[in-house]
Amino acid sequence: MYRITLVPGDGIGPEVANATKRLIDATGVKITWDIQDAGENMIKEHGTPLPESVKESIKNNKIALKGPITTPVGTGFRSVNVALRKEFDLYANVRPAKTYKGIPSRYENVDIIIVRENTEDLYAGVEHMIGEDAAESIKIFTRKGCERIIRYAFEFARKEGRKKVTAVHKANIMKCTDGMFLNIAREISKEYLDIEFEDMIVDAMCMNLVQNPEKYDVLVLPNLYGDIVSDLCAGLVGGLGVAPGANLGKDIAIFEAVHGSAPTIAGKNLANPTAMMLSGVQMLRYLGETEAANKIEKAISKVLGEGKYVTSDLGGQLGTTEFTDKIIETLSEV
């Protein structure tokens, strides 16, 4: 029996979170769900979108599944996601980008894992105004931060039978920060001679991903580049609607759909829960529940591939609930 924190989130979050909960429960894996609310609706009562009760639940349970939470642009509170990463030192952000039959894409046979450093770089949030008309943001890299994310990427590649790790950087211009990241990647790669290693400048990486994404396997990147490139890779395989994500620390892990909260369709039974479901697949694999994870992924792949019983964004007529019903029904067929 697992005890897992479930944070439904804002907007369509409760709908896709409930769909994923139903699907995971249908596999027979025994889970007690500790449901905790976070997001905009919590501000009035708690003065923050991230109440202490949420953090305490995650601290105690060690594992959380989280729906999307709205982050205001330019004003208001900072990202709840960033706050959770800082709180629990969730240094590795892992996002698969994989093509599925039935999901519109210009590409076939894309299967990339993006490993993004999650706590440093410009996202450390060390910024301030310089007078009235200029602002400064400080880019922070540490040896510890670089070493652990790069080593994680190689260990992941070895564990999952992956063949190549590509370190992505801008060391030609930022010779101290990105230069350190690159040098550490080269050092660590010598410990993993069974894994092919290459490095690539981030702008060239973006071009090559658009031209030949099937050439890449595991990418390891600093925080800012990882944020941008992971969304680019999601675009290669159909968009954020099929983009799961994991935030991993030493002993705490949070799994989440990486798309937004889509408030304009909230509560209308229109949301596609695939990204959240695939995040659930990541979570089950993390728990060692490989059989249940594989069954869910196969069921999703089968339903998407047939293309008959899908949500409206994929050209179908099913709502969130009905699509989930179909995936659950298909579990017995795979």
C-alpha positions as CSV (number, residue, x, y, z in Angstrom):
1,M,0.0,0.0,0.0
2,Y,1.4,3.4,-1.1
3,R,0.4,6.7,0.4
4,I,0.7,9.4,-2.3
5,T,0.0,13.1,-2.2
6,L,-2.4,14.2,-5.0
7,V,-2.5,17.9,-5.7
8,P,-5.4,18.5,-8.3
9,G,-4.3,22.1,-9.1
10,D,-6.2,24.9,-10.9
11,G,-8.3,25.1,-14.0
12,I,-8.5,21.7,-15.7
13,G,-6.2,20.3,-13.0
14,P,-9.0,18.6,-11.0
15,E,-10.4,16.9,-14.1
16,V,-7.2,15.5,-15.4
17,A,-6.0,14.6,-11.9
18,N,-9.2,12.6,-11.2
19,A,-8.9,10.9,-14.6
20,T,-5.4,9.8,-13.8
21,K,-6.4,8.7,-10.3
22,R,-9.2,6.5,-11.7
23,L,-6.8,5.0,-14.3
24,I,-4.1,4.2,-11.8
25,D,-6.6,2.7,-9.3
26,A,-8.0,0.5,-12.2
27,T,-4.6,-1.2,-12.5
28,G,-5.0,-2.7,-9.0
29,V,-2.0,-0.9,-7.5
30,K,-3.0,-0.2,-3.9
31,I,-2.7,3.5,-3.2
32,T,-4.1,5.8,-0.5
33,W,-4.5,9.2,-2.0
34,D,-3.8,12.2,0.3
35,I,-5.6,15.0,-1.6
36,Q,-4.2,18.5,-1.0
37,D,-5.3,21.7,-2.6
38,A,-2.9,24.3,-3.9
39,G,-3.2,27.2,-6.3
40,E,-5.0,30.5,-6.8
41,N,-8.0,29.5,-4.8
42,M,-5.8,29.1,-1.7
43,I,-4.6,32.6,-1.6
44,K,-7.6,34.2,0.1
45,E,-7.7,31.7,2.9
46,H,-4.0,31.0,3.4
47,G,-2.3,34.0,2.0
48,T,-0.3,31.8,-0.4
49,P,-1.0,29.4,-3.3
50,L,1.1,26.8,-1.5
51,P,-0.2,26.1,2.0
52,E,2.1,24.5,4.6
53,S,-0.3,21.5,4.7
54,V,0.7,20.7,1.1
55,K,4.4,20.8,1.8
56,E,3.9,18.7,4.9
57,S,2.0,16.1,3.1
58,I,4.7,15.8,0.4
59,K,7.4,15.7,3.0
60,N,5.7,12.9,4.8
61,N,4.6,10.8,1.8
62,K,7.8,11.4,-0.3
63,I,5.8,11.1,-3.6
64,A,3.2,13.4,-5.2
65,L,1.2,13.6,-8.3
66,K,0.3,17.2,-9.3
67,G,-2.0,18.8,-11.7
68,P,-1.3,22.2,-13.4
69,I,-1.3,25.3,-11.3
70,T,-1.7,28.8,-12.7
71,T,1.3,31.1,-12.6
72,P,0.6,34.8,-13.3
73,V,2.8,36.4,-16.0
74,G,4.7,39.4,-14.8
75,T,2.8,40.0,-11.6
76,G,1.5,38.1,-8.6
77,F,3.1,35.1,-6.9
78,R,6.1,33.2,-8.2
79,S,5.6,29.7,-9.6
80,V,4.4,27.1,-7.2
81,N,6.4,24.6,-9.2
82,V,9.6,26.6,-8.6
83,A,8.7,26.8,-4.9
84,L,8.3,23.1,-4.6
85,R,11.6,22.4,-6.4
86,K,13.4,24.7,-4.0
87,E,11.6,23.4,-0.9
88,F,12.5,19.8,-1.6
89,D,15.7,20.2,-3.7
90,L,14.1,18.5,-6.6
91,Y,17.2,18.9,-8.8
92,A,16.3,16.7,-11.7
93,N,13.5,17.5,-14.1
94,V,12.9,14.5,-16.4
95,R,10.6,14.9,-19.4
96,P,10.1,12.2,-22.1
97,A,9.1,13.3,-25.6
98,K,7.8,10.3,-27.5
99,T,5.7,10.0,-30.7
100,Y,2.5,8.1,-30.4
101,K,0.4,6.9,-33.4
102,G,-2.7,9.0,-33.5
103,I,-1.1,12.2,-32.1
104,P,-0.6,14.6,-35.0
105,S,3.1,15.3,-35.6
106,R,5.6,16.0,-38.4
107,Y,7.9,13.2,-37.1
108,E,8.0,9.5,-36.5
109,N,10.2,7.5,-34.1
110,V,11.0,10.3,-31.7
111,D,11.9,9.0,-28.3
112,I,13.9,11.6,-26.3
113,I,14.5,12.0,-22.6
114,I,15.2,15.6,-21.5
115,V,17.1,15.8,-18.2
116,R,17.0,19.4,-17.0
117,E,18.8,20.8,-14.0
118,N,16.0,22.1,-11.8
119,T,17.4,24.4,-9.1
120,E,20.1,26.7,-10.3
121,D,20.9,28.9,-13.3
122,L,18.8,32.1,-13.9
123,Y,15.9,30.3,-12.3
124,A,17.5,30.7,-8.9
125,G,15.6,34.0,-8.9
126,V,18.5,36.2,-7.9
127,E,17.5,39.4,-9.7
128,H,17.0,43.0,-8.9
129,M,16.5,46.5,-10.4
130,I,19.5,48.7,-11.1
131,G,18.1,52.1,-10.7
132,E,14.8,52.8,-12.5
133,D,15.5,51.6,-16.0
134,A,17.6,48.5,-15.8
135,A,17.4,45.1,-14.2
136,E,20.0,42.4,-13.5
137,S,19.6,38.6,-13.1
138,I,22.4,36.5,-11.9
139,K,23.2,33.1,-13.5
140,I,24.4,30.7,-10.8
141,F,26.1,27.3,-11.5
142,T,27.8,25.2,-8.9
143,R,30.0,22.1,-9.3
144,K,27.6,20.2,-7.1
145,G,24.6,21.1,-9.2
146,C,26.3,20.3,-12.5
147,E,27.8,17.0,-11.3
148,R,24.6,15.6,-9.9
149,I,22.4,16.4,-12.9
150,I,25.0,15.1,-15.4
151,R,25.6,12.0,-13.4
152,Y,21.9,11.5,-13.1
153,A,21.6,11.6,-16.9
154,F,24.2,9.0,-17.4
155,E,22.8,6.7,-14.7
156,F,19.4,7.1,-16.2
157,A,20.7,6.2,-19.7
158,R,22.5,3.1,-18.3
159,K,19.5,1.9,-16.3
160,E,17.0,2.4,-19.2
161,G,19.3,0.9,-21.9
162,R,19.8,4.2,-23.6
163,K,22.8,4.6,-25.9
164,K,23.7,8.3,-26.0
165,V,23.9,11.4,-23.8
166,T,24.1,14.8,-25.3
167,A,25.2,17.7,-23.0
168,V,23.7,21.0,-24.2
169,H,25.4,24.3,-23.4
170,K,26.5,27.8,-24.6
171,A,30.1,27.4,-23.5
172,N,31.4,29.3,-26.5
173,I,30.0,32.5,-25.0
174,M,29.5,31.9,-21.3
175,K,32.9,30.3,-20.6
176,C,32.6,30.3,-16.8
177,T,29.1,29.0,-16.2
178,D,28.4,26.9,-19.3
179,G,32.1,26.2,-19.6
180,M,32.1,24.6,-16.2
181,F,28.9,22.6,-17.1
182,L,30.6,21.3,-20.3
183,N,33.9,20.5,-18.6
184,I,32.2,18.5,-15.9
185,A,30.1,16.6,-18.5
186,R,33.3,15.7,-20.3
187,E,34.9,14.5,-17.1
188,I,31.9,12.4,-16.0
189,S,31.5,10.9,-19.5
190,K,34.8,9.1,-19.0
191,E,33.2,7.0,-16.3
192,Y,30.5,5.7,-18.6
193,L,32.3,4.4,-21.6
194,D,29.3,2.2,-22.5
195,I,27.3,5.4,-23.2
196,E,28.1,7.5,-26.3
197,F,28.7,11.1,-25.3
198,E,28.6,14.3,-27.3
199,D,28.0,18.0,-26.6
200,M,26.2,20.6,-28.6
201,I,25.7,24.4,-28.4
202,V,22.1,25.1,-27.5
203,D,21.1,27.0,-30.7
204,A,22.6,24.3,-32.9
205,M,20.7,21.8,-30.7
206,C,17.4,23.4,-31.4
207,M,18.1,23.4,-35.2
208,N,19.1,19.8,-35.2
209,L,16.1,18.7,-33.1
210,V,13.8,20.3,-35.7
211,Q,15.7,18.7,-38.6
212,N,16.5,15.2,-37.2
213,P,15.0,14.6,-33.8
214,E,15.3,10.8,-34.1
215,K,19.1,11.1,-33.8
216,Y,18.9,12.1,-30.1
217,D,18.4,10.0,-27.0
218,V,19.1,11.6,-23.6
219,L,19.7,15.3,-23.4
220,V,21.2,16.9,-20.3
221,L,20.9,20.7,-19.9
222,P,21.1,23.6,-17.5
223,N,17.8,24.9,-16.1
224,L,16.9,27.7,-18.6
225,Y,17.9,25.8,-21.8
226,G,16.2,22.7,-20.4
227,D,13.0,24.6,-19.9
228,I,13.0,25.8,-23.5
229,V,14.3,22.7,-25.2
230,S,11.8,20.4,-23.3
231,D,8.9,22.5,-24.7
232,L,10.5,22.4,-28.2
233,C,10.7,18.6,-27.9
234,A,7.0,18.4,-26.8
235,G,6.2,20.3,-30.0
236,L,8.0,17.6,-32.0
237,V,5.6,14.9,-30.7
238,G,2.3,16.7,-30.6
239,G,2.5,19.4,-27.9
240,L,2.2,19.8,-24.2
241,G,-1.0,17.7,-24.1
242,V,1.2,14.6,-24.3
243,A,4.2,15.9,-22.3
244,P,4.6,14.3,-18.8
245,G,7.2,15.3,-16.3
246,A,9.0,14.3,-13.1
247,N,10.8,16.4,-10.5
248,L,13.2,14.3,-8.6
249,G,15.3,14.8,-5.5
250,K,17.3,12.6,-3.2
251,D,14.2,11.0,-1.6
252,I,11.2,13.0,-2.8
253,A,9.6,13.0,-6.2
254,I,6.8,15.0,-7.7
255,F,5.2,14.0,-11.0
256,E,3.1,16.5,-13.0
257,A,1.5,17.3,-16.3
258,V,3.6,20.2,-17.7
259,H,0.9,21.9,-19.6
260,G,-1.0,24.9,-18.3
261,S,-4.3,25.1,-16.3
262,A,-6.4,26.1,-19.4
263,P,-9.0,28.0,-17.3
264,T,-11.2,28.7,-20.4
265,I,-12.2,25.1,-20.7
266,A,-12.1,24.2,-16.9
267,G,-15.1,22.3,-15.7
268,K,-16.4,21.5,-19.2
269,N,-15.2,17.9,-19.5
270,L,-13.1,18.9,-22.5
271,A,-9.6,18.5,-21.2
272,N,-7.3,15.8,-22.7
273,P,-5.8,14.0,-19.6
274,T,-3.0,12.2,-21.6
275,A,-0.1,14.2,-20.2
276,M,-1.2,13.7,-16.6
277,M,-1.8,10.0,-17.3
278,L,1.7,9.6,-18.7
279,S,3.0,11.4,-15.6
280,G,1.3,8.7,-13.7
281,V,3.1,6.1,-15.8
282,Q,6.4,7.8,-14.8
283,M,5.3,7.7,-11.1
284,L,4.5,4.0,-11.3
285,R,7.9,3.2,-12.8
286,Y,9.5,5.2,-10.1
287,L,7.7,3.0,-7.5
288,G,8.8,-0.1,-9.3
289,E,5.2,-0.9,-10.5
290,T,6.5,-1.6,-14.0
291,E,3.8,-4.0,-15.0
292,A,1.0,-1.5,-14.2
293,A,3.0,1.4,-15.8
294,N,3.4,-0.6,-19.0
295,K,-0.2,-1.6,-19.1
296,I,-1.4,2.0,-18.9
297,E,1.1,3.2,-21.6
298,K,0.0,0.4,-23.9
299,A,-3.7,1.1,-23.3
300,I,-3.2,4.8,-24.0
301,S,-1.1,4.0,-27.1
302,K,-3.8,1.6,-28.4
303,V,-6.7,4.1,-27.9
304,L,-4.7,7.0,-29.4
305,G,-3.6,4.8,-32.3
306,E,-7.1,3.7,-33.2
307,G,-8.2,7.4,-33.2
308,K,-11.9,6.7,-32.8
309,Y,-12.4,7.3,-29.1
310,V,-10.4,10.5,-28.3
311,T,-11.0,14.0,-27.0
312,S,-12.0,16.9,-29.2
313,D,-8.4,18.3,-29.5
314,L,-7.5,15.1,-31.3
315,G,-10.5,15.3,-33.6
316,G,-12.7,13.0,-31.5
317,Q,-16.0,13.5,-29.6
318,L,-15.2,12.2,-26.2
319,G,-15.0,14.2,-23.1
320,T,-12.4,13.8,-20.3
321,T,-14.5,11.3,-18.4
322,E,-15.5,9.2,-21.5
323,F,-11.9,9.1,-22.8
324,T,-10.7,7.9,-19.4
325,D,-13.5,5.2,-19.4
326,K,-12.1,4.0,-22.7
327,I,-8.6,3.8,-21.5
328,I,-9.7,1.9,-18.4
329,E,-11.7,-0.5,-20.6
330,T,-8.7,-1.1,-22.8
331,L,-6.5,-2.1,-19.8
332,S,-8.0,-5.6,-20.0
333,E,-7.0,-5.9,-23.7
334,V,-3.3,-5.2,-23.5
